[in-house]
Amino acid sequence: MSLAHTLGAPLDTLVQQVLGEACERGLRLSTAESCTGGLLASVLTDVPGRSHAFERGFVTYTDEAKCELLGVPLDLIKRHDAVSDPVARAMAAGALEHSRADIAVSVTGYADGSAPEGRAGLVYLAAARVGRPTITLKEEYGDIGRERVRERAVVAGLELFRSQIV
């Protein structure tokens, strides 16, 4: 049983759609994840016969990892915070640059109440595709718990992939 199936039928259907459309168009996908800790990559590799559309994923939980693996400038993180639109954009761009993917989605956020005051559940996502403008998304889920924030961020990430595939 796939992780997407375990998380629920709507998520499983969305994963199937994203991978199906990517396979039909010969597109390769990559992820750059912080607060989701590889959960988005995991659901993209769970589908037999379609997971080959997934090229690679980066789990960059720390600022150092974002810099070292994705090339996100440290001064950008210091100026805007790791959980910000500019950093999400830089993460997606870095995932494209450091992979053979056609589309990359990044996720950075605060998954629970240990976030700075008032920022629990704040998530920024970005989707970059070769030859197209990067799309960003700001989600404010609130302090709904780590698991639910991560699940919702995965759904948002899949929706971003879908928007860049078509």
Secondary structure per residue as TSV (DSSP state, phi and psi in degrees):
chain	resnum	aa	ss	phi	psi
A	1	M	-	360.0	135.0
A	2	S	-	-79.2	157.2
A	3	L	H	-62.2	-41.0
A	4	A	H	-60.1	-39.9
A	5	H	H	-64.8	-41.4
A	6	T	H	-62.1	-37.2
A	7	L	H	-75.9	-15.7
A	8	G	-	135.4	151.1
A	9	A	H	-58.1	-42.0
A	10	P	H	-60.5	-39.4
A	11	L	H	-67.8	-42.4
A	12	D	H	-60.3	-43.0
A	13	T	H	-63.4	-42.5
A	14	L	H	-64.0	-42.8
A	15	V	H	-61.0	-45.2
A	16	Q	H	-59.3	-42.9
A	17	Q	H	-64.0	-48.5
A	18	V	H	-59.7	-49.8
A	19	L	H	-67.5	-38.6
A	20	G	H	-61.4	-46.6
A	21	E	H	-66.4	-39.4
A	22	A	H	-64.2	-43.5
A	23	C	H	-63.8	-43.8
A	24	E	H	-59.1	-33.9
A	25	R	H	-97.8	0.0
A	26	G	T	67.6	33.4
A	27	L	-	-98.3	144.6
A	28	R	-	-108.0	140.2
A	29	L	E	-113.7	148.2
A	30	S	E	-139.1	154.3
A	31	T	E	-126.8	151.2
A	32	A	E	-131.8	108.4
A	33	E	E	-121.9	143.5
A	34	S	S	-117.9	-82.0
A	35	C	T	-65.5	-22.1
A	36	T	T	-85.8	-10.1
A	37	G	T	55.1	30.0
A	38	G	T	96.3	2.2
A	39	L	H	-63.6	-38.7
A	40	L	H	-64.7	-45.7
A	41	A	H	-60.5	-38.8
A	42	S	H	-61.8	-46.5
A	43	V	H	-68.4	-27.2
A	44	L	H	-76.8	-15.7
A	45	T	T	-104.1	5.8
A	46	D	-	-88.9	-10.0
A	47	V	S	-99.2	109.5
A	48	P	T	-59.5	137.9
A	49	G	T	80.9	-6.4
A	50	R	T	-131.5	-16.4
A	51	S	G	-65.6	-13.7
A	52	H	G	-64.7	-13.9
A	53	A	G	-70.3	-20.9
A	54	F	E	-82.9	120.9
A	55	E	E	-89.7	-50.1
A	56	R	E	-171.9	164.3
A	57	G	E	-134.2	151.6
A	58	F	E	-121.4	124.0
A	59	V	E	-103.0	109.0
A	60	T	-	-122.6	76.7
A	61	Y	-	-73.8	-33.7
A	62	T	S	-98.4	162.5
A	63	D	H	-60.6	-40.8
A	64	E	H	-60.8	-42.0
A	65	A	H	-64.2	-39.8
A	66	K	H	-60.3	-40.6
A	67	C	H	-70.6	-50.2
A	68	E	H	-71.2	-42.1
A	69	L	H	-90.2	-30.5
A	70	L	H	-113.4	-9.2
A	71	G	-	75.8	20.0
A	72	V	-	-69.3	124.8
A	73	P	-	-64.5	132.1
A	74	L	H	-59.9	-36.8
A	75	D	H	-65.5	-28.5
A	76	L	H	-66.4	-43.3
A	77	I	H	-64.1	-43.0
A	78	K	H	-66.8	-36.6
A	79	R	H	-72.9	-38.8
A	80	H	H	-114.0	-14.2
A	81	D	-	88.7	150.0
A	82	A	S	-64.3	-28.0
A	83	V	S	-100.4	87.6
A	84	S	S	-159.5	161.8
A	85	D	H	-59.6	-49.6
A	86	P	H	-60.2	-37.1
A	87	V	H	-72.1	-39.3
A	88	A	H	-60.2	-42.2
A	89	R	H	-61.7	-45.8
A	90	A	H	-65.4	-36.2
A	91	M	H	-64.3	-45.5
A	92	A	H	-63.9	-43.3
A	93	A	H	-62.4	-41.4
A	94	G	H	-65.0	-37.8
A	95	A	H	-64.8	-38.3
A	96	L	H	-65.0	-46.2
A	97	E	H	-65.3	-33.5
A	98	H	T	-102.0	23.0
A	99	S	S	-144.0	-175.7
A	100	R	S	-110.6	22.0
A	101	A	-	-80.0	158.1
A	102	D	S	-95.0	-28.6
A	103	I	E	-136.3	135.9
A	104	A	E	-130.0	139.8
A	105	V	E	-120.2	134.2
A	106	S	E	-115.1	153.4
A	107	V	E	-139.1	126.6
A	108	T	E	-141.3	134.9
A	109	G	E	-174.0	-178.7
A	110	Y	-	-110.5	111.8
A	111	A	-	-84.7	-13.7
A	112	D	S	-152.6	-171.7
A	113	G	T	-68.9	-4.3
A	114	S	T	-81.5	0.4
A	115	A	S	-69.8	162.3
A	116	P	S	-54.4	152.0
A	117	E	T	-48.9	128.4
A	118	G	T	80.0	4.0
A	119	R	-	-113.3	4.8
A	120	A	T	-60.1	131.9
A	121	G	T	82.3	5.5
A	122	L	E	-81.5	124.5
A	123	V	E	-136.0	135.1
A	124	Y	E	-114.1	136.7
A	125	L	E	-128.1	153.8
A	126	A	E	-143.2	146.7
A	127	A	E	-126.6	122.3
A	128	A	E	-116.2	135.8
A	129	R	E	-131.3	138.2
A	130	V	T	-54.1	126.4
A	131	G	T	82.3	6.3
A	132	R	S	-131.5	158.3
A	133	P	-	-67.3	147.9
A	134	T	-	-75.4	138.5
A	135	I	E	-105.0	135.7
A	136	T	E	-122.6	159.0
A	137	L	E	-144.5	133.7
A	138	K	E	-112.0	125.4
A	139	E	E	-117.7	137.8
A	140	E	E	-124.8	91.3
A	141	Y	-	-83.7	-19.3
A	142	G	-	80.8	-176.3
A	143	D	S	-84.0	70.8
A	144	I	S	-99.4	3.4
A	145	G	-	103.7	145.8
A	146	R	H	-55.6	-48.7
A	147	E	H	-61.4	-45.9
A	148	R	H	-68.9	-36.8
A	149	V	H	-63.0	-46.2
A	150	R	H	-62.4	-43.5
A	151	E	H	-62.3	-44.7
A	152	R	H	-66.0	-36.7
A	153	A	H	-65.6	-36.1
A	154	V	H	-63.9	-44.0
A	155	V	H	-60.9	-44.9
A	156	A	H	-61.8	-39.9
A	157	G	H	-64.0	-41.4
A	158	L	H	-64.7	-39.5
A	159	E	H	-62.9	-38.7
A	160	L	H	-64.9	-41.4
A	161	F	H	-57.3	-47.5
A	162	R	H	-60.5	-39.5
A	163	S	H	-66.9	-27.5
A	164	Q	H	-90.0	-18.2
A	165	I	H	-74.6	-42.3
A	166	V	-	-77.9	360.0
